[in-house]
Amino acid sequence: MKRLSAVLLALCLLAGCAQTPAAPDGSSAEPAPASSAESLPESTKETDPPATTAEALEEHDYAGEITLEMHSNSAKQEVTVRNFVDGDTVHFNVPANMTGDGELKARFLALNTPESTGKIEEYGKAASRFTHEKLENAASILIESDDEHWNVDSTGDRYLVWVWYKETEDGSWRNLNIEILQNGLAISNSTAQNRYGDAAMAALNQARALKLNLYSGQPDPDFFYGDAIELSLSELRRHPKEYEGKKVAFEGVVSQVSGSSAYVEEPDPETGLYNGISIFFGYNLSGGGLEILSAGNRVRVVGTVQYYEAAGVWQIADVKYREMRPDDPGNLRKLGDGFEAAYVLTDAKTFAEGEVTVETDGGSETFPYAAYVIDSSLEMKDLKVVSVRTTTDPDSSQKGAMTLTCDCGGTAVTVRTKVLHDENNELITADAYEGKTISVKGLAGSYDGEWQIVVFSANNIIISD
């Protein structure tokens, strides 16, 4: 057994690919994630696992056997979870003096889990669920840097960390990065070239030898392999959980595009209201695909239904456009152009407190009004701006965005703006709106359990006094 262990260790040290932390300016690039070893370039693939069978392997719990050295030179910080993103990315609450706004966006060292956000890959949902369950039920969580500094990845926005957790307050620390590898829910990403490289590589090779999850050769039970389900946007908005993880197809008009998301809406013939949903395309689209998702186009959308926990919203992800296969039924498709956002005139009380009842085969269903029209366009008039809060975090892409707390006939309404500029490209600040009466056009949204109207342009806020 000692001889076998030595062979294992030698092979482990030879395997892996280089992932170099970047300086805060993002000057050092991080390798692009992939869903399986087979999809990686030859130069970045791991070596084959040692020639042994699962029966002959002495199975180890590497995540529990490795020790967290509290007095080592690495940086360490106890944290709590702010938002789960996917299997290898979590946003943590940290002291304000670490990041300015008390939020640290963490990217796990030594691994890539399959995608489960903008792109949907096999075993991505399983990896995301694994990370969620381990940290949600943890008694304590600690993050550790790979050296004496907190290093960021090539985006300049995420910190590269080891994540440790205790299952009980008096328990031992477990290394989550290694545990993910050990369970076959990730591929290598600089697995050997780091503080815990030996244990990380041993965990990965054990998972491959045991044929766990990604290395099982079996279909992912959480992955939808079938054809897209044709449905209306109204049906999707009423019962999104029933379609979670499934591929769907529907039609609508693009009302707004912002960042890596487009918003599509469609009238509901039963209620006369509009239903909407966000289409998260991330970096998956270019050229013709982006042109299709332009405001004013009527489109056919094909993608996967996903609950994006970090924002608390349902969205469509993994949309595709194949330039060379324009008739592919899985493609985005433009059906027409020249349309406009509906901007349904809505009163404050209805938005904040109203309900929508729809008939079903078994009777009826009732939804909060704002939940029913979420991500669709609306207009609201005569809002008195009581106070304005501005995002001031210098590292945030939303620095300068505002949250307007308004009153309309005794009903409180929250208006959230993107970063707004005037016709001279000057930043618009709080004093432009505070104490004024305004009318707004935006999309119905929510944040932290509170309904709000999201405004994307200064032209969609009209000051009446």
N, C-alpha and C positions, 0 to 999 in steps of 0.2 A: 504493500500500500504506500510506503514511503517513496518507493521508486516511481509509482504512478503519480503521486503528488508532485514529485520533482518535474516529471514530464509535463504535467498540467501547467505548472507554474512557468516553465520555460516557454511553452506555447502561448500562454497568456501574455507574457511580457513582449513577445514578438508581434502580437496582434494589436489592432486599434488604429485610429487615425487621429490626426492632430486637430484639437479644437483650442484655439488660442484666445484667451480673454482679450477684449478690445479696450483701448483707452476710452474715456468718456466721450471723446469725439468720434468714436466708431471707426477708428482708422484700421483696425484689424478685423477682417471678415470672418464670420462664423459659417461653417459648412451648412448648406441647405438641408433641412430635414427631409427624410424619406420614410415610407411606410414599411419597407422591408429591405433586407440585405440585398435581395435580388435587384432592387430598383436603384441601388447606389452605383456610382462609377466603380470600375474595377479597382482603382487605386485606394478606395476608401472602404472596401469590404473587409469584414473580419476574416481571419483564417478559419478553416473548418475546425470543429471541436475535436478533441482527442479521440482516437479510435477506441472507443469503449461503448458498451451498451448501457442502457438505463438500469438494467438489472445489476451490472457490475459496479455501478457508480455509488460511492458513499455519499449520500445526500447531505448537504450542509445548509444550515440557516445562516448564510453569510451576513445578512442584515442585522442579525442579533449577536453574532460572534465578534464583529468588529467593535472596537471601543472608541467612544468619544473622549478625546483627551482635552479636558477643560482648561488645562494650563499650557496648551501648545500655542504657537505663535499665530495661528489663524484667528481671523475676526469671528466673533460669535454674538448672536443676539436672540433672546427668546421673543417669540412673536405669536400673534393670533391671525387667523385667516380673515381677510377682508372679502376676497372673491376667488372662487375656483374658475379656472379658464379651461384647462385640459389636463392630460396626463402628466405633462412636464412643465406646466406653467401655472403658478398660483400667485395672487396678490396678497401680501401680508400687511398687517398693521404693525408699525414700528414707531419708535420715538421720533418726534418731529425733527430732532436735530440730525437724524440720519438722512432724510430725503426732502425735508422742507414741508411736505404735506402729510407726513405720517403714513405714506403708502409705499411699499417696496414691491416692485414687480419682479418676481423671481423666476428664473429659468434654471431648471435642474441640470447640474453638471453630469457628464459622462454618458448621456443617453439621449435618444430621440424616441418619443412615443409616437404612434401613428396619429395622424391629424383627426380632429373631431370638431373643428370650428368652421373656418372658411372652406376647408376641403374635408371630405368625409372618407376615411380609409378603414379597411378591415382592422378590427381590434382597437380602433381609436376610442370608441365608446367604452370598451372594457377598461382601457388604461385610465381614462378620465374618471370612471366610476371607482376604480381601485384607489387612486390618489384621494378622491373625495372622501371615501369611506374611512381610510386610514387617518386622515387629518381631522375630519369632522368628529370622530370619536376619540381623538387623542386627549390625554390629560394635560400634556405640555408639548410645545413645539419649539424647536431651536433651529436657526439657520447658521451655516458656517461657510466662510470663504475658503477658497482652495489654497490661498497663501495669507500673508498678513494684511492684505487689502481687500476691500469690497470691489470686485471687478465687474464691469458691465460687458454685455455681449455686443455684437456688431451693430445692433440697432441703437445702442447708446441709451436704451430705455429700460433694459432688464438686467438684473444682477444675477450673475452665475453663482449658484449656491449648492451646498449639500443641505439636505433637509433631514433633521432628526426628530423623532417623536417618542413619547412615552405613552403606553397604553393605560397605565395607572400612575398615580402620583409617586408611588414608591417603587415603580418598575424601572427597568433599565432602558437606556436610549437605544432606539432602532434607527438604522439608516434607510430612509425611504428610497433614495436613489438606487441603492443596491437591491432593495427589496423589489422594486419594479423590474430591474434586470433579472433578478432571480426568478420572477414569475413569468418571464417570457413576454413581457408587455412593452418591450422597447428594443431598438437596435443600438449598435454602438455609435457613440459620438465622443471621440477622444477618451474612450473608456480606460485605456491603459496609462495615458499620460496625465496623471493627476495624483492628488494626495492619497486616494484609496484605490489606486489603479489595480493592484493585485487582487484585492477582494472583489472589485467590480467586474474584472475580467473572469474571475472564477465563477461568479454568480451568473454571468452571461453564458459562459460555456456549459454550465450545469443545466441551464434552462434549455439550451439547444440540444444537449444530450438526452434530456427528459422529454423533448418535443412538446414544450408547453406553449400554448396560445399561438403567438406569431410563428413559432417553429413547429407547430403540430401538423401542418399540412392539411388541416381541416377547415371547412368554412366557418366563418365567424357567426355565431347564432344571433348576434345583435346587428349584423350588417344586412341591409335590404338588397337582395340580388335580383328582385323582380323588375318588371316594367313599371313605369310611372303610373300612379293612380290618377285618373282624370277626375277632377272635382272643381267646385266653384270656390272662390275665395271666401264666400260667406260660410260654407260648410267647414272650410279649414279653420277660420277664425272661431267658429263656435266650438269646435272639438279638436284643438291642436294636439292634445296629448294622445289622442287615438292614432295620430299619424306620425308621432315622434319617431325619428330614425328611418322613416319611409320616404321613398321618392314619389313626388307628386307633380302634377302638371295643371296649370290654371292660366287664365287670361286676366289682364288688367291694364291700366294706364299708369305709366311712370309719372308720379306727381313731383318727385324731388330726388336729387342725387346729392349725397354729401359724403366726402371721404371715400371709404370703401363700401358704402352701402347705397342702394337705390330703394325707393319706396314705391310700391305698386298699390293701386286702389281700384275698387270696382263697386258699382251700386248693388245693393241687396234689394231685389224686386219685392221681397215680402215686407220689408220695413220702410223702404225708401231712403234708408241711411246708406253710408258707404263703409265698406270694410277695407282695411289696408294691412300690409305686412312689409317688413324690410327684407331686402335681398342682399345678403352679405357676399360680395364677390372677392374681397380681399385682393390678392395678387394673381388670382386665377384667370383673369380676363385681360385682353388687350385688343387693340384694333377694332375689328368688326363687332366683337362682343360688347365692348364699351359703348360703341355707337348705338347698338340696339337699346342698351339701358340708358337712354337719354330722356330727359324730361319732355313730356308731350307725346312720346311714342306709345302706341298700344302694342303689347307684347304677349307672347306665350312663354311662360316661365316653367322650366323643369329643374327641380332641385330637391334637396333633402330637408325635411322639417327638423328643426333643432331648437332646443331651449338653451339660450345663451345665458348662463347663470350669472356671469359677471355683470351683465346689464339688466338681468331679470326680464328678458323679452323672448318671445318666439320669433324665429326668423327662418328664411330659406337660405341654405348654404350649398356649396358644391355645385354651383351652376357652371355650365360649360358652353363654349361655342367653338366648333371645329370649322375653320375656314374652308377646308377642302371637302367637307361633307355637309353642305348647307341643308340637305334634306334629312339629316340625321334626326330621328324623333326625340333624341335626348338634348338637342340644341336649344338654346335661346332662339326665339324667332320674332322678328318684327312683323306686326300685322297691320300697322298703319301709323300715321303721324298727324301732327296738327291738333292734338288734344290738349286740354288744360286741366289743371288740378281743380277739383270740385269746390273746395273751400265752402263747405256747408255752413250756413249761418247758424250758430248755436248759442243759446243763452247760458249764462254762468251756472244757474241753479240746476238746469238739466244736466250739464256736463259734470258737475260736482256730485249731484245726489240722485239723478234720474236713473231709470231702469228701462230695459228693453225686453219685451216678452215676445217669443217666437213660437209658433205652433210646431209640434212634432207629431210623429205617428202615435206616440204614446201619451200625448197631452200637450204640454208646453214647457218651455225653458225660459228662465229669466236671468238676464245678465246686467251688471252695472253698465250704465250708458257709456261711460268713458272706456271701459274695457271692450265694449262691442265695437267702438269706432276707432280703437287705438291704431296708430300708424296711418290713419286716413287724414285728409286735409279738412280744416275747418276755419271759420272766421268767428271772432268774438269782438263785440263792440262795447264801448263805455266802461273800460277798466280803469279804475283809479289806482295809480301806482303808489303804494304805501311805503315801500322800502325796496332797496336794491342791494344785492350782495354780488360782488365781483370776484371771479377766480383770479387769485394773485400769485399762485405758485409759479415761480420763474421757469421751472422745468416742465410745466404742463403745456400741451399743445392747445389747451383751452384757456390759456392766460388771457384775460380780458373779457371772457364770456360772462354773462350776467344772469342772475336769477331775480326776476321781478315779482314781488309779492303784491298782489292787486286785490282791490275790493270792487264788487259789482252788486249794488243793492243789498249789501249785507252778506254776500257770498264771497268767500276767499277763493282766488284763482292764482295759480302759479304759472308764470311765463318764463321759460328758459330760452335764452338766446345763444346762438353760436357767437363767435368773435365777429363783431359788426364794424364796418367801416363806412364812412360817408363818401360822397361823390369825389372828394379829393384824396381818398384812400387814407384818411385820418381815422384813428381808432375812436369809436363812439363810446363814451363813458357814462357812468351812472347818472351824472347831473343832467344828461339829456332827457331822462325819463322820470326821475324821482319827483313825485308830487304832481305829475301830469296825468291827464286822462287820455287813454290811447285805445285804438282799435288794432287788432292783430290778425294776421293770417299765418297759420302754421300747421303742424301735425300734432294730433293727439298722442301724448306719451305718458310715461310714468318714470319716477325715480324714487327709489327707497320707499316704495309703497304709496307714493303720493302722485295723483294725477296732475299733469301739467300740459301746457301748450309749448311746443318747441318751434322757435322761429329761426329761420336760416338766413334771412336777409334784412337789412335795414329798411328796404323798400316795403317790407311787410309789417312795419309798425308805423301807424299813422297817429300823430299827435293832434288831438282836437282842441286842447286848450293849454 
